[in-house]
Amino acid sequence: MIGRLLSILLLGWVAGFVLFVVTLQQPPDKLNTDAIVVLTGGSGRIERGLALLSAGRARRMLISGVDRTVRTHELAMRYPGHATSFACCVDLGREAVDTRSNAEETAAWMMARHYRSVRLVTTDWHMPRGRFELAHALHQAGAVVEIVPEPVRSEPGLSALVREYNKYLLRRAAVLAGK
């Protein structure tokens, strides 16, 4: 009996993992949004957000999880050609230290500006958990916001995918348990 239950759980985990990996390949949506939010922590994320902002895909961008010592002009120097965007349209979020606090910081930023749609920029393997956390934080804040995923392609190894999938499952279970 216990062996059969463990087999079913393992089969469910494997099927969920395969679905998790397959859905990472979804192309980004071409819709414009009120805002862009970039979750720091991976290469190519800020560049993608700035390209979207420059292309007029949103009015404003938040970079969530920026180190407290980094100044706006320093970031602008790292991304040549985007000084105007940094001066007018980029906010730096300095409170977040993990995906959950990225989502809370973003929800507060969105609510303060009354935005109703956001393009979420993060690495493809991080998108399911990032999107889940943001949807949860917005729901907790009483906001109805459309989240448009904008995954930055990467080539994670199997162990990185397994770790991220397990974090995603554990966080979903924690939310179900009221944590």
TIVO-2410 file (N, C-alpha, C; in nm, 3 decimals):
# residues 179
REC num residu      c1      c2      c3 atome chaine
REC   1      M   0.082  -0.120   0.000     N      A
REC   1      M   0.000   0.000   0.000    CA      A
REC   1      M   0.087   0.126   0.000     C      A
REC   2      I   0.186   0.134   0.091     N      A
REC   2      I   0.272   0.251   0.098    CA      A
REC   2      I   0.357   0.262  -0.028     C      A
REC   3      G   0.404   0.149  -0.079     N      A
REC   3      G   0.483   0.147  -0.202    CA      A
REC   3      G   0.402   0.201  -0.319     C      A
REC   4      R   0.277   0.163  -0.327     N      A
REC   4      R   0.190   0.209  -0.434    CA      A
REC   4      R   0.167   0.360  -0.424     C      A
REC   5      L   0.145   0.409  -0.303     N      A
REC   5      L   0.125   0.553  -0.281    CA      A
REC   5      L   0.250   0.632  -0.319     C      A
REC   6      L   0.366   0.581  -0.279     N      A
REC   6      L   0.492   0.648  -0.315    CA      A
REC   6      L   0.513   0.647  -0.467     C      A
REC   7      S   0.475   0.539  -0.532     N      A
REC   7      S   0.487   0.531  -0.678    CA      A
REC   7      S   0.397   0.635  -0.745     C      A
REC   8      I   0.277   0.649  -0.695     N      A
REC   8      I   0.183   0.748  -0.749    CA      A
REC   8      I   0.236   0.890  -0.728     C      A
REC   9      L   0.288   0.916  -0.608     N      A
REC   9      L   0.345   1.049  -0.581    CA      A
REC   9      L   0.465   1.078  -0.672     C      A
REC  10      L   0.551   0.979  -0.690     N      A
REC  10      L   0.667   0.997  -0.777    CA      A
REC  10      L   0.624   1.021  -0.921     C      A
REC  11      L   0.527   0.944  -0.967     N      A
REC  11      L   0.475   0.962  -1.103    CA      A
REC  11      L   0.415   1.101  -1.119     C      A
REC  12      G   0.342   1.146  -1.019     N      A
REC  12      G   0.284   1.281  -1.023    CA      A
REC  12      G   0.392   1.388  -1.026     C      A
REC  13      W   0.498   1.369  -0.945     N      A
REC  13      W   0.608   1.465  -0.944    CA      A
REC  13      W   0.675   1.471  -1.081     C      A
REC  14      V   0.702   1.355  -1.141     N      A
REC  14      V   0.768   1.349  -1.272    CA      A
REC  14      V   0.679   1.413  -1.379     C      A
REC  15      A   0.550   1.382  -1.379     N      A
REC  15      A   0.460   1.442  -1.478    CA      A
REC  15      A   0.455   1.594  -1.461     C      A
REC  16      G   0.448   1.641  -1.337     N      A
REC  16      G   0.448   1.785  -1.311    CA      A
REC  16      G   0.578   1.850  -1.355     C      A
REC  17      F   0.690   1.783  -1.331     N      A
REC  17      F   0.820   1.836  -1.371    CA      A
REC  17      F   0.828   1.849  -1.523     C      A
REC  18      V   0.782   1.748  -1.594     N      A
REC  18      V   0.782   1.754  -1.741    CA      A
REC  18      V   0.697   1.872  -1.788     C      A
REC  19      L   0.580   1.889  -1.732     N      A
REC  19      L   0.495   2.002  -1.767    CA      A
REC  19      L   0.563   2.134  -1.735     C      A
REC  20      F   0.629   2.142  -1.619     N      A
REC  20      F   0.703   2.261  -1.578    CA      A
REC  20      F   0.808   2.297  -1.683     C      A
REC  21      V   0.885   2.199  -1.728     N      A
REC  21      V   0.992   2.224  -1.825    CA      A
REC  21      V   0.934   2.262  -1.961     C      A
REC  22      V   0.830   2.194  -2.005     N      A
REC  22      V   0.769   2.222  -2.136    CA      A
REC  22      V   0.713   2.363  -2.141     C      A
REC  23      T   0.652   2.409  -2.034     N      A
REC  23      T   0.590   2.543  -2.036    CA      A
REC  23      T   0.693   2.654  -2.030     C      A
REC  24      L   0.819   2.624  -2.005     N      A
REC  24      L   0.923   2.727  -2.005    CA      A
REC  24      L   0.946   2.781  -2.145     C      A
REC  25      Q   0.906   2.709  -2.246     N      A
REC  25      Q   0.934   2.746  -2.384    CA      A
REC  25      Q   0.828   2.836  -2.447     C      A
REC  26      Q   0.735   2.888  -2.367     N      A
REC  26      Q   0.631   2.974  -2.423    CA      A
REC  26      Q   0.690   3.106  -2.469     C      A
REC  27      P   0.654   3.151  -2.590     N      A
REC  27      P   0.705   3.280  -2.638    CA      A
REC  27      P   0.636   3.395  -2.564     C      A
REC  28      P   0.704   3.509  -2.552     N      A
REC  28      P   0.643   3.623  -2.484    CA      A
REC  28      P   0.524   3.679  -2.564     C      A
REC  29      D   0.432   3.737  -2.492     N      A
REC  29      D   0.313   3.799  -2.551    CA      A
REC  29      D   0.351   3.937  -2.604     C      A
REC  30      K   0.287   3.981  -2.709     N      A
REC  30      K   0.319   4.110  -2.771    CA      A
REC  30      K   0.235   4.225  -2.718     C      A
REC  31      L   0.154   4.202  -2.616     N      A
REC  31      L   0.069   4.307  -2.561    CA      A
REC  31      L   0.151   4.416  -2.493     C      A
REC  32      N   0.100   4.540  -2.497     N      A
REC  32      N   0.157   4.647  -2.416    CA      A
REC  32      N   0.096   4.636  -2.276     C      A
REC  33      T   0.170   4.681  -2.176     N      A
REC  33      T   0.124   4.677  -2.038    CA      A
REC  33      T   0.146   4.814  -1.975     C      A
REC  34      D   0.087   4.836  -1.860     N      A
REC  34      D   0.109   4.961  -1.787    CA      A
REC  34      D   0.252   4.970  -1.738     C      A
REC  35      A   0.309   4.857  -1.696     N      A
REC  35      A   0.440   4.857  -1.633    CA      A
REC  35      A   0.520   4.734  -1.672     C      A
REC  36      I   0.649   4.745  -1.646     N      A
REC  36      I   0.742   4.633  -1.660    CA      A
REC  36      I   0.808   4.615  -1.525     C      A
REC  37      V   0.821   4.491  -1.480     N      A
REC  37      V   0.893   4.462  -1.357    CA      A
REC  37      V   1.002   4.361  -1.389     C      A
REC  38      V   1.124   4.397  -1.351     N      A
REC  38      V   1.239   4.309  -1.370    CA      A
REC  38      V   1.281   4.257  -1.233     C      A
REC  39      L   1.286   4.126  -1.218     N      A
REC  39      L   1.336   4.066  -1.095    CA      A
REC  39      L   1.486   4.043  -1.112     C      A
REC  40      T   1.566   4.105  -1.026     N      A
REC  40      T   1.711   4.093  -1.040    CA      A
REC  40      T   1.755   3.951  -1.007     C      A
REC  41      G   1.876   3.920  -1.049     N      A
REC  41      G   1.932   3.790  -1.013    CA      A
REC  41      G   1.981   3.708  -1.129     C      A
REC  42      G   1.952   3.747  -1.250     N      A
REC  42      G   1.998   3.667  -1.364    CA      A
REC  42      G   2.040   3.757  -1.478     C      A
REC  43      S   2.131   3.708  -1.560     N      A
REC  43      S   2.181   3.788  -1.671    CA      A
REC  43      S   2.073   3.807  -1.777     C      A
REC  44      G   2.077   3.921  -1.840     N      A
REC  44      G   1.985   3.953  -1.949    CA      A
REC  44      G   1.851   4.010  -1.906     C      A
REC  45      R   1.820   4.007  -1.779     N      A
REC  45      R   1.689   4.053  -1.733    CA      A
REC  45      R   1.674   4.205  -1.747     C      A
REC  46      I   1.769   4.280  -1.694     N      A
REC  46      I   1.758   4.426  -1.701    CA      A
REC  46      I   1.764   4.473  -1.846     C      A
REC  47      E   1.852   4.412  -1.925     N      A
REC  47      E   1.861   4.447  -2.067    CA      A
REC  47      E   1.727   4.427  -2.137     C      A
REC  48      R   1.661   4.314  -2.107     N      A
REC  48      R   1.531   4.287  -2.170    CA      A
REC  48      R   1.429   4.391  -2.127     C      A
REC  49      G   1.425   4.424  -1.999     N      A
REC  49      G   1.332   4.525  -1.951    CA      A
REC  49      G   1.355   4.660  -2.017     C      A
REC  50      L   1.480   4.700  -2.028     N      A
REC  50      L   1.511   4.829  -2.092    CA      A
REC  50      L   1.473   4.829  -2.239     C      A
REC  51      A   1.496   4.720  -2.308     N      A
REC  51      A   1.458   4.709  -2.450    CA      A
REC  51      A   1.307   4.722  -2.466     C      A
REC  52      L   1.233   4.658  -2.376     N      A
REC  52      L   1.086   4.667  -2.382    CA      A
REC  52      L   1.039   4.809  -2.353     C      A
REC  53      L   1.100   4.872  -2.254     N      A
REC  53      L   1.065   5.010  -2.219    CA      A
REC  53      L   1.095   5.104  -2.335     C      A
REC  54      S   1.211   5.088  -2.396     N      A
REC  54      S   1.250   5.172  -2.511    CA      A
REC  54      S   1.159   5.151  -2.631     C      A
REC  55      A   1.106   5.030  -2.643     N      A
REC  55      A   1.015   4.999  -2.754    CA      A
REC  55      A   0.872   5.048  -2.727     C      A
REC  56      G   0.850   5.110  -2.611     N      A
REC  56      G   0.716   5.163  -2.580    CA      A
REC  56      G   0.618   5.058  -2.533     C      A
REC  57      R   0.666   4.943  -2.485     N      A
REC  57      R   0.577   4.836  -2.442    CA      A
REC  57      R   0.511   4.865  -2.308     C      A
REC  58      A   0.563   4.966  -2.233     N      A
REC  58      A   0.505   5.007  -2.105    CA      A
REC  58      A   0.552   5.149  -2.075     C      A
REC  59      R   0.485   5.213  -1.977     N      A
REC  59      R   0.518   5.351  -1.942    CA      A
REC  59      R   0.631   5.361  -1.838     C      A
REC  60      R   0.642   5.259  -1.755     N      A
REC  60      R   0.734   5.268  -1.642    CA      A
REC  60      R   0.787   5.129  -1.610     C      A
REC  61      M   0.906   5.125  -1.545     N      A
REC  61      M   0.968   4.998  -1.511    CA      A
REC  61      M   1.021   5.001  -1.368     C      A
REC  62      L   1.001   4.891  -1.299     N      A
REC  62      L   1.058   4.870  -1.166    CA      A
REC  62      L   1.163   4.760  -1.178     C      A
REC  63      I   1.281   4.788  -1.124     N      A
REC  63      I   1.382   4.683  -1.110    CA      A
REC  63      I   1.379   4.645  -0.963     C      A
REC  64      S   1.327   4.528  -0.933     N      A
REC  64      S   1.307   4.485  -0.795    CA      A
REC  64      S   1.425   4.404  -0.745     C      A
REC  65      G   1.468   4.435  -0.623     N      A
REC  65      G   1.577   4.360  -0.562    CA      A
REC  65      G   1.714   4.421  -0.586     C      A
REC  66      V   1.719   4.552  -0.610     N      A
REC  66      V   1.846   4.620  -0.633    CA      A
REC  66      V   1.917   4.641  -0.499     C      A
REC  67      D   2.045   4.618  -0.497     N      A
REC  67      D   2.125   4.640  -0.375    CA      A
REC  67      D   2.112   4.786  -0.331     C      A
REC  68      R   2.104   4.808  -0.202     N      A
REC  68      R   2.085   4.943  -0.147    CA      A
REC  68      R   2.198   5.039  -0.183     C      A
REC  69      T   2.317   4.988  -0.213     N      A
REC  69      T   2.431   5.075  -0.242    CA      A
REC  69      T   2.435   5.120  -0.388     C      A
REC  70      V   2.358   5.058  -0.475     N      A
REC  70      V   2.358   5.092  -0.617    CA      A
REC  70      V   2.270   5.215  -0.641     C      A
REC  71      R   2.323   5.310  -0.714     N      A
REC  71      R   2.250   5.434  -0.747    CA      A
REC  71      R   2.202   5.428  -0.892     C      A
REC  72      T   2.097   5.503  -0.919     N      A
REC  72      T   2.037   5.503  -1.053    CA      A
REC  72      T   2.139   5.539  -1.160     C      A
REC  73      H   2.219   5.643  -1.137     N      A
REC  73      H   2.316   5.684  -1.240    CA      A
REC  73      H   2.422   5.576  -1.264     C      A
REC  74      E   2.453   5.496  -1.162     N      A
REC  74      E   2.548   5.387  -1.180    CA      A
REC  74      E   2.492   5.278  -1.271     C      A
REC  75      L   2.365   5.248  -1.252     N      A
REC  75      L   2.300   5.150  -1.341    CA      A
REC  75      L   2.290   5.204  -1.482     C      A
REC  76      A   2.258   5.332  -1.494     N      A
REC  76      A   2.247   5.393  -1.627    CA      A
REC  76      A   2.380   5.384  -1.702     C      A
REC  77      M   2.490   5.398  -1.630     N      A
REC  77      M   2.622   5.387  -1.695    CA      A
REC  77      M   2.651   5.244  -1.741     C      A
REC  78      R   2.596   5.146  -1.671     N      A
REC  78      R   2.617   5.006  -1.710    CA      A
REC  78      R   2.539   4.968  -1.836     C      A
REC  79      Y   2.436   5.048  -1.867     N      A
REC  79      Y   2.350   5.019  -1.982    CA      A
REC  79      Y   2.349   5.140  -2.075     C      A
REC  80      P   2.455   5.158  -2.154     N      A
REC  80      P   2.466   5.275  -2.242    CA      A
REC  80      P   2.345   5.286  -2.336     C      A
REC  81      G   2.306   5.409  -2.359     N      A
REC  81      G   2.194   5.435  -2.448    CA      A
REC  81      G   2.059   5.438  -2.377     C      A
REC  82      H   2.058   5.414  -2.246     N      A
REC  82      H   1.932   5.410  -2.173    CA      A
REC  82      H   1.925   5.515  -2.061     C      A
REC  83      A   2.014   5.614  -2.065     N      A
REC  83      A   2.016   5.717  -1.960    CA      A
REC  83      A   1.882   5.789  -1.951     C      A
REC  84      T   1.821   5.818  -2.063     N      A
REC  84      T   1.692   5.887  -2.063    CA      A
REC  84      T   1.584   5.801  -1.996     C      A
REC  85      S   1.585   5.673  -2.026     N      A
REC  85      S   1.486   5.583  -1.963    CA      A
REC  85      S   1.506   5.580  -1.812     C      A
REC  86      F   1.631   5.571  -1.767     N      A
REC  86      F   1.658   5.569  -1.623    CA      A
REC  86      F   1.612   5.700  -1.558     C      A
REC  87      A   1.633   5.812  -1.628     N      A
REC  87      A   1.599   5.942  -1.571    CA      A
REC  87      A   1.449   5.962  -1.557     C      A
REC  88      C   1.372   5.908  -1.649     N      A
REC  88      C   1.229   5.936  -1.647    CA      A
REC  88      C   1.141   5.822  -1.599     C      A
REC  89      C   1.184   5.701  -1.624     N      A
REC  89      C   1.085   5.593  -1.623    CA      A
REC  89      C   1.125   5.467  -1.548     C      A
REC  90      V   1.238   5.468  -1.479     N      A
REC  90      V   1.285   5.347  -1.410    CA      A
REC  90      V   1.292   5.374  -1.260     C      A
REC  91      D   1.228   5.287  -1.184     N      A
REC  91      D   1.235   5.293  -1.038    CA      A
REC  91      D   1.317   5.175  -0.989     C      A
REC  92      L   1.394   5.198  -0.884     N      A
REC  92      L   1.473   5.090  -0.824    CA      A
REC  92      L   1.410   5.047  -0.694     C      A
REC  93      G   1.374   4.920  -0.687     N      A
REC  93      G   1.321   4.862  -0.564    CA      A
REC  93      G   1.434   4.805  -0.483     C      A
REC  94      R   1.447   4.847  -0.360     N      A
REC  94      R   1.562   4.808  -0.278    CA      A
REC  94      R   1.526   4.721  -0.158     C      A
REC  95      E   1.401   4.685  -0.144     N      A
REC  95      E   1.357   4.611  -0.025    CA      A
REC  95      E   1.363   4.459  -0.043     C      A
REC  96      A   1.355   4.412  -0.165     N      A
REC  96      A   1.344   4.268  -0.190    CA      A
REC  96      A   1.478   4.197  -0.178     C      A
REC  97      V   1.472   4.078  -0.118     N      A
REC  97      V   1.591   3.994  -0.105    CA      A
REC  97      V   1.569   3.854  -0.162     C      A
REC  98      D   1.445   3.822  -0.200     N      A
REC  98      D   1.413   3.692  -0.257    CA      A
REC  98      D   1.288   3.707  -0.343     C      A
REC  99      T   1.246   3.599  -0.403     N      A
REC  99      T   1.133   3.605  -0.496    CA      A
REC  99      T   1.004   3.651  -0.425     C      A
REC 100      R   0.982   3.602  -0.306     N      A
REC 100      R   0.862   3.641  -0.232    CA      A
REC 100      R   0.861   3.790  -0.202     C      A
REC 101      S   0.974   3.845  -0.157     N      A
REC 101      S   0.977   3.989  -0.129    CA      A
REC 101      S   0.981   4.071  -0.257     C      A
REC 102      N   1.033   4.015  -0.368     N      A
REC 102      N   1.020   4.082  -0.498    CA      A
REC 102      N   0.872   4.105  -0.529     C      A
REC 103      A   0.793   4.001  -0.507     N      A
REC 103      A   0.649   4.008  -0.536    CA      A
REC 103      A   0.580   4.110  -0.446     C      A
REC 104      E   0.614   4.111  -0.319     N      A
REC 104      E   0.552   4.207  -0.227    CA      A
REC 104      E   0.591   4.350  -0.263     C      A
REC 105      E   0.718   4.371  -0.295     N      A
REC 105      E   0.764   4.504  -0.336    CA      A
REC 105      E   0.693   4.549  -0.464     C      A
REC 106      T   0.680   4.458  -0.558     N      A
REC 106      T   0.614   4.488  -0.684    CA      A
REC 106      T   0.466   4.518  -0.663     C      A
REC 107      A   0.400   4.440  -0.581     N      A
REC 107      A   0.256   4.465  -0.555    CA      A
REC 107      A   0.235   4.604  -0.495     C      A
REC 108      A   0.318   4.642  -0.400     N      A
REC 108      A   0.305   4.775  -0.340    CA      A
REC 108      A   0.329   4.884  -0.443     C      A
REC 109      W   0.428   4.865  -0.527     N      A
REC 109      W   0.460   4.962  -0.633    CA      A
REC 109      W   0.345   4.973  -0.733     C      A
REC 110      M   0.288   4.860  -0.772     N      A
REC 110      M   0.175   4.858  -0.865    CA      A
REC 110      M   0.052   4.927  -0.805     C      A
REC 111      M   0.022   4.894  -0.680     N      A
REC 111      M  -0.095   4.952  -0.613    CA      A
REC 111      M  -0.082   5.103  -0.600     C      A
REC 112      A   0.036   5.151  -0.566     N      A
REC 112      A   0.058   5.295  -0.548    CA      A
REC 112      A   0.035   5.371  -0.679     C      A
REC 113      R   0.054   5.306  -0.791     N      A
REC 113      R   0.040   5.371  -0.922    CA      A
REC 113      R  -0.090   5.333  -0.992     C      A
REC 114      H  -0.168   5.248  -0.930     N      A
REC 114      H  -0.298   5.204  -0.986    CA      A
REC 114      H  -0.283   5.136  -1.122     C      A
REC 115      Y  -0.174   5.062  -1.140     N      A
REC 115      Y  -0.152   4.990  -1.265    CA      A
REC 115      Y  -0.238   4.864  -1.266     C      A
REC 116      R  -0.283   4.826  -1.384     N      A
REC 116      R  -0.369   4.710  -1.400    CA      A
REC 116      R  -0.306   4.599  -1.483     C      A
REC 117      S  -0.187   4.625  -1.537     N      A
REC 117      S  -0.119   4.520  -1.613    CA      A
REC 117      S   0.032   4.539  -1.598     C      A
REC 118      V   0.101   4.425  -1.595     N      A
REC 118      V   0.246   4.428  -1.576    CA      A
REC 118      V   0.312   4.318  -1.659     C      A
REC 119      R   0.424   4.352  -1.718     N      A
REC 119      R   0.505   4.254  -1.789    CA      A
REC 119      R   0.615   4.213  -1.693     C      A
REC 120      L   0.618   4.086  -1.658     N      A
REC 120      L   0.714   4.032  -1.562    CA      A
REC 120      L   0.834   3.976  -1.636     C      A
REC 121      V   0.952   4.033  -1.609     N      A
REC 121      V   1.076   3.989  -1.674    CA      A
REC 121      V   1.161   3.914  -1.572     C      A
REC 122      T   1.184   3.788  -1.601     N      A
REC 122      T   1.274   3.706  -1.522    CA      A
REC 122      T   1.321   3.590  -1.610     C      A
REC 123      T   1.412   3.512  -1.560     N      A
REC 123      T   1.464   3.399  -1.637    CA      A
REC 123      T   1.354   3.296  -1.659     C      A
REC 124      D   1.358   3.227  -1.772     N      A
REC 124      D   1.252   3.131  -1.806    CA      A
REC 124      D   1.228   3.028  -1.697     C      A
REC 125      W   1.333   2.972  -1.639     N      A
REC 125      W   1.315   2.870  -1.535    CA      A
REC 125      W   1.259   2.928  -1.405     C      A
REC 126      H   1.272   3.057  -1.385     N      A
REC 126      H   1.225   3.124  -1.264    CA      A
REC 126      H   1.082   3.178  -1.281     C      A
REC 127      M   1.035   3.186  -1.405     N      A
REC 127      M   0.905   3.248  -1.433    CA      A
REC 127      M   0.788   3.183  -1.360     C      A
REC 128      P   0.773   3.051  -1.356     N      A
REC 128      P   0.656   2.996  -1.287    CA      A
REC 128      P   0.646   3.040  -1.141     C      A
REC 129      R   0.757   3.035  -1.068     N      A
REC 129      R   0.753   3.074  -0.927    CA      A
REC 129      R   0.741   3.225  -0.914     C      A
REC 130      G   0.812   3.301  -0.997     N      A
REC 130      G   0.801   3.447  -0.993    CA      A
REC 130      G   0.659   3.493  -1.021     C      A
REC 131      R   0.598   3.434  -1.120     N      A
REC 131      R   0.460   3.471  -1.156    CA      A
REC 131      R   0.362   3.429  -1.045     C      A
REC 132      F   0.382   3.311  -0.989     N      A
REC 132      F   0.296   3.265  -0.880    CA      A
REC 132      F   0.306   3.360  -0.760     C      A
REC 133      E   0.429   3.394  -0.722     N      A
REC 133      E   0.449   3.483  -0.607    CA      A
REC 133      E   0.386   3.620  -0.632     C      A
REC 134      L   0.404   3.673  -0.752     N      A
REC 134      L   0.346   3.805  -0.783    CA      A
REC 134      L   0.193   3.799  -0.783     C      A
REC 135      A   0.136   3.696  -0.842     N      A
REC 135      A  -0.010   3.682  -0.842    CA      A
REC 135      A  -0.062   3.671  -0.699     C      A
REC 136      H   0.008   3.596  -0.616     N      A
REC 136      H  -0.033   3.580  -0.476    CA      A
REC 136      H  -0.024   3.713  -0.400     C      A
REC 137      A   0.085   3.786  -0.417     N      A
REC 137      A   0.103   3.915  -0.348    CA      A
REC 137      A  -0.002   4.016  -0.394     C      A
REC 138      L  -0.031   4.018  -0.523     N      A
REC 138      L  -0.133   4.111  -0.574    CA      A
REC 138      L  -0.271   4.074  -0.521     C      A
REC 139      H  -0.300   3.945  -0.516     N      A
REC 139      H  -0.427   3.898  -0.461    CA      A
REC 139      H  -0.440   3.938  -0.314     C      A
REC 140      Q  -0.332   3.918  -0.237     N      A
REC 140      Q  -0.332   3.955  -0.095    CA      A
REC 140      Q  -0.356   4.105  -0.077     C      A
REC 141      A  -0.308   4.186  -0.173     N      A
REC 141      A  -0.325   4.331  -0.167    CA      A
REC 141      A  -0.460   4.376  -0.221     C      A
REC 142      G  -0.538   4.282  -0.272     N      A
REC 142      G  -0.670   4.315  -0.325    CA      A
REC 142      G  -0.667   4.373  -0.465     C      A
REC 143      A  -0.559   4.351  -0.536     N      A
REC 143      A  -0.545   4.407  -0.671    CA      A
REC 143      A  -0.582   4.304  -0.777     C      A
REC 144      V  -0.641   4.353  -0.883     N      A
REC 144      V  -0.668   4.270  -1.000    CA      A
REC 144      V  -0.576   4.322  -1.109     C      A
REC 145      V  -0.471   4.247  -1.137     N      A
REC 145      V  -0.368   4.289  -1.232    CA      A
REC 145      V  -0.339   4.175  -1.328     C      A
REC 146      E  -0.333   4.208  -1.455     N      A
REC 146      E  -0.293   4.109  -1.555    CA      A
REC 146      E  -0.140   4.099  -1.555     C      A
REC 147      I  -0.089   3.978  -1.543     N      A
REC 147      I   0.055   3.954  -1.544    CA      A
REC 147      I   0.091   3.889  -1.677     C      A
REC 148      V   0.175   3.958  -1.754     N      A
REC 148      V   0.220   3.907  -1.883    CA      A
REC 148      V   0.364   3.860  -1.867     C      A
REC 149      P   0.391   3.731  -1.882     N      A
REC 149      P   0.527   3.681  -1.865    CA      A
REC 149      P   0.617   3.722  -1.982     C      A
REC 150      E   0.739   3.759  -1.949     N      A
REC 150      E   0.842   3.792  -2.048    CA      A
REC 150      E   0.968   3.717  -2.008     C      A
REC 151      P   0.974   3.587  -2.041     N      A
REC 151      P   1.088   3.506  -1.998    CA      A
REC 151      P   1.215   3.538  -2.075     C      A
REC 152      V   1.325   3.545  -2.002     N      A
REC 152      V   1.456   3.559  -2.062    CA      A
REC 152      V   1.512   3.418  -2.078     C      A
REC 153      R   1.541   3.379  -2.200     N      A
REC 153      R   1.588   3.244  -2.229    CA      A
REC 153      R   1.721   3.215  -2.160     C      A
REC 154      S   1.734   3.092  -2.114     N      A
REC 154      S   1.858   3.048  -2.051    CA      A
REC 154      S   1.877   2.900  -2.080     C      A
REC 155      E   1.986   2.846  -2.034     N      A
REC 155      E   2.012   2.704  -2.051    CA      A
REC 155      E   2.050   2.644  -1.917     C      A
REC 156      P   1.952   2.627  -1.830     N      A
REC 156      P   1.982   2.572  -1.697    CA      A
REC 156      P   2.010   2.422  -1.706     C      A
REC 157      G   2.088   2.374  -1.613     N      A
REC 157      G   2.113   2.232  -1.605    CA      A
REC 157      G   1.996   2.161  -1.538     C      A
REC 158      L   1.996   2.030  -1.545     N      A
REC 158      L   1.889   1.951  -1.486    CA      A
REC 158      L   1.877   1.976  -1.336     C      A
REC 159      S   1.989   1.985  -1.266     N      A
REC 159      S   1.982   2.005  -1.120    CA      A
REC 159      S   1.920   2.140  -1.086     C      A
REC 160      A   1.950   2.244  -1.165     N      A
REC 160      A   1.890   2.377  -1.141    CA      A
REC 160      A   1.739   2.371  -1.165     C      A
REC 161      L   1.697   2.300  -1.268     N      A
REC 161      L   1.553   2.287  -1.296    CA      A
REC 161      L   1.482   2.210  -1.185     C      A
REC 162      V   1.542   2.104  -1.137     N      A
REC 162      V   1.482   2.025  -1.029    CA      A
REC 162      V   1.470   2.110  -0.902     C      A
REC 163      R   1.577   2.183  -0.869     N      A
REC 163      R   1.573   2.271  -0.750    CA      A
REC 163      R   1.462   2.374  -0.762     C      A
REC 164      E   1.453   2.438  -0.879     N      A
REC 164      E   1.351   2.542  -0.898    CA      A
REC 164      E   1.210   2.483  -0.894     C      A
REC 165      Y   1.192   2.367  -0.955     N      A
REC 165      Y   1.061   2.301  -0.952    CA      A
REC 165      Y   1.022   2.267  -0.808     C      A
REC 166      N   1.117   2.216  -0.732     N      A
REC 166      N   1.087   2.184  -0.591    CA      A
REC 166      N   1.054   2.310  -0.511     C      A
REC 167      K   1.124   2.419  -0.533     N      A
REC 167      K   1.092   2.546  -0.465    CA      A
REC 167      K   0.951   2.590  -0.501     C      A
REC 168      Y   0.918   2.578  -0.628     N      A
REC 168      Y   0.785   2.616  -0.677    CA      A
REC 168      Y   0.677   2.532  -0.607     C      A
REC 169      L   0.698   2.401  -0.603     N      A
REC 169      L   0.601   2.313  -0.536    CA      A
REC 169      L   0.588   2.345  -0.387     C      A
REC 170      L   0.701   2.364  -0.322     N      A
REC 170      L   0.699   2.394  -0.177    CA      A
REC 170      L   0.629   2.526  -0.149     C      A
REC 171      R   0.652   2.625  -0.233     N      A
REC 171      R   0.587   2.755  -0.211    CA      A
REC 171      R   0.437   2.745  -0.235     C      A
REC 172      R   0.397   2.673  -0.336     N      A
REC 172      R   0.252   2.654  -0.359    CA      A
REC 172      R   0.188   2.581  -0.241     C      A
REC 173      A   0.257   2.481  -0.188     N      A
REC 173      A   0.205   2.407  -0.071    CA      A
REC 173      A   0.197   2.499   0.051     C      A
REC 174      A   0.297   2.585   0.068     N      A
REC 174      A   0.296   2.680   0.182    CA      A
REC 174      A   0.178   2.775   0.171     C      A
REC 175      V   0.151   2.824   0.051     N      A
REC 175      V   0.036   2.915   0.034    CA      A
REC 175      V  -0.094   2.842   0.062     C      A
REC 176      L  -0.105   2.718   0.016     N      A
REC 176      L  -0.226   2.639   0.045    CA      A
REC 176      L  -0.244   2.617   0.194     C      A
REC 177      A  -0.131   2.606   0.266     N      A
REC 177      A  -0.136   2.587   0.410    CA      A
REC 177      A  -0.154   2.719   0.486     C      A
REC 178      G  -0.164   2.829   0.411     N      A
REC 178      G  -0.188   2.959   0.474    CA      A
REC 178      G  -0.063   3.031   0.519     C      A
REC 179      K   0.051   2.995   0.470     N      A
REC 179      K   0.176   3.059   0.510    CA      A
REC 179      K   0.222   3.162   0.410     C      A
***
